Amino acid sequence: MDQSQARGLVIEAVRFIVPDADFDALGDDTPLRSEFELDSLDNLSFMETLSKRSGVAITEDDYDRLVTMRSCIDFLTAK
């Protein structure tokens, strides 16, 4: 998976939870959870959706590594 594909998957996963999420002004190092006001259940749903759509296993131990767009892209492209 390349960076563009990974970015698209992150956007899809966030928009599954927050359909009107605006990524135009989002910096790659902005925390997704605070930017889109994801509570713990929303964040869990984001992780599950990202894992399902990407085909990459994401465990609870990985959650702290998947904070920003950049960290999500790096994680997905490394797998």
MARTOR-643336 format. One record per residue (C-alpha): x, y, z; chain. Coordinates in nm, 4 decimals, always signed. Layout:
% residues N
<xx = X&yy = Y&zz = Z&marba = A>
...
This chain:
% residues 79
<xx = +0.0000&yy = +0.0000&zz = +0.0000&marba = A>
<xx = +0.1345&yy = +0.3426&zz = -0.0868&marba = A>
<xx = +0.0895&yy = +0.6686&zz = +0.1066&marba = A>
<xx = -0.1965&yy = +0.7917&zz = -0.1109&marba = A>
<xx = -0.3931&yy = +0.4706&zz = -0.0590&marba = A>
<xx = -0.3261&yy = +0.4808&zz = +0.3147&marba = A>
<xx = -0.4412&yy = +0.8432&zz = +0.3364&marba = A>
<xx = -0.7604&yy = +0.7524&zz = +0.1515&marba = A>
<xx = -0.8311&yy = +0.4683&zz = +0.3932&marba = A>
<xx = -0.7825&yy = +0.6933&zz = +0.6968&marba = A>
<xx = -1.0191&yy = +0.9499&zz = +0.5475&marba = A>
<xx = -1.2779&yy = +0.6790&zz = +0.4731&marba = A>
<xx = -1.2522&yy = +0.5427&zz = +0.8274&marba = A>
<xx = -1.2962&yy = +0.8855&zz = +0.9861&marba = A>
<xx = -1.5845&yy = +0.9729&zz = +0.7547&marba = A>
<xx = -1.7555&yy = +0.6482&zz = +0.8542&marba = A>
<xx = -1.7804&yy = +0.7982&zz = +1.2057&marba = A>
<xx = -1.7961&yy = +1.1700&zz = +1.1136&marba = A>
<xx = -1.9558&yy = +1.1926&zz = +0.7670&marba = A>
<xx = -1.8968&yy = +1.5664&zz = +0.7315&marba = A>
<xx = -1.5306&yy = +1.5560&zz = +0.8433&marba = A>
<xx = -1.3284&yy = +1.8235&zz = +0.6630&marba = A>
<xx = -0.9755&yy = +1.7216&zz = +0.5737&marba = A>
<xx = -0.8883&yy = +2.0272&zz = +0.3631&marba = A>
<xx = -0.7141&yy = +2.2172&zz = +0.6424&marba = A>
<xx = -0.6035&yy = +1.9159&zz = +0.8475&marba = A>
<xx = -0.2307&yy = +1.9033&zz = +0.9056&marba = A>
<xx = -0.0622&yy = +1.5646&zz = +0.8947&marba = A>
<xx = +0.0459&yy = +1.6022&zz = +1.2582&marba = A>
<xx = -0.2903&yy = +1.7138&zz = +1.3996&marba = A>
<xx = -0.4382&yy = +1.4595&zz = +1.6433&marba = A>
<xx = -0.7405&yy = +1.3063&zz = +1.4696&marba = A>
<xx = -0.9254&yy = +1.2356&zz = +1.7911&marba = A>
<xx = -0.9309&yy = +1.5943&zz = +1.9103&marba = A>
<xx = -0.9796&yy = +1.7426&zz = +1.5630&marba = A>
<xx = -1.2923&yy = +1.5368&zz = +1.4971&marba = A>
<xx = -1.4033&yy = +1.5145&zz = +1.8618&marba = A>
<xx = -1.3921&yy = +1.1350&zz = +1.8714&marba = A>
<xx = -1.4877&yy = +0.9888&zz = +2.2069&marba = A>
<xx = -1.3521&yy = +0.6501&zz = +2.3142&marba = A>
<xx = -1.6266&yy = +0.4542&zz = +2.1350&marba = A>
<xx = -1.5823&yy = +0.6603&zz = +1.8189&marba = A>
<xx = -1.2077&yy = +0.6007&zz = +1.8348&marba = A>
<xx = -1.2610&yy = +0.2271&zz = +1.8747&marba = A>
<xx = -1.4948&yy = +0.2299&zz = +1.5747&marba = A>
<xx = -1.2325&yy = +0.4241&zz = +1.3767&marba = A>
<xx = -0.9667&yy = +0.1629&zz = +1.4590&marba = A>
<xx = -1.1964&yy = -0.1262&zz = +1.3684&marba = A>
<xx = -1.3054&yy = +0.0396&zz = +1.0442&marba = A>
<xx = -0.9477&yy = +0.1237&zz = +0.9479&marba = A>
<xx = -0.8386&yy = -0.2339&zz = +1.0167&marba = A>
<xx = -1.1269&yy = -0.3843&zz = +0.8204&marba = A>
<xx = -1.0906&yy = -0.1573&zz = +0.5168&marba = A>
<xx = -0.7120&yy = -0.1786&zz = +0.5047&marba = A>
<xx = -0.6835&yy = -0.5491&zz = +0.5786&marba = A>
<xx = -0.4155&yy = -0.4648&zz = +0.8367&marba = A>
<xx = -0.4524&yy = -0.6116&zz = +1.1839&marba = A>
<xx = -0.4716&yy = -0.3312&zz = +1.4396&marba = A>
<xx = -0.4546&yy = -0.4397&zz = +1.8010&marba = A>
<xx = -0.5246&yy = -0.2389&zz = +2.1132&marba = A>
<xx = -0.1478&yy = -0.2078&zz = +2.1619&marba = A>
<xx = -0.1311&yy = -0.0168&zz = +1.8313&marba = A>
<xx = -0.3887&yy = +0.2494&zz = +1.9218&marba = A>
<xx = -0.1332&yy = +0.4844&zz = +2.0774&marba = A>
<xx = +0.0626&yy = +0.4763&zz = +1.7510&marba = A>
<xx = -0.2384&yy = +0.5776&zz = +1.5393&marba = A>
<xx = -0.2923&yy = +0.9352&zz = +1.6495&marba = A>
<xx = -0.2325&yy = +1.1624&zz = +1.3510&marba = A>
<xx = -0.2771&yy = +1.1290&zz = +0.9764&marba = A>
<xx = +0.0999&yy = +1.0885&zz = +0.9421&marba = A>
<xx = +0.1258&yy = +0.8180&zz = +1.2081&marba = A>
<xx = -0.1672&yy = +0.6282&zz = +1.0547&marba = A>
<xx = -0.0121&yy = +0.6470&zz = +0.7073&marba = A>
<xx = +0.3272&yy = +0.5366&zz = +0.8403&marba = A>
<xx = +0.1674&yy = +0.2443&zz = +1.0244&marba = A>
<xx = -0.0357&yy = +0.1270&zz = +0.7250&marba = A>
<xx = +0.2447&yy = +0.1597&zz = +0.4709&marba = A>
<xx = +0.4856&yy = -0.0317&zz = +0.6958&marba = A>
<xx = +0.2562&yy = -0.3357&zz = +0.7033&marba = A>
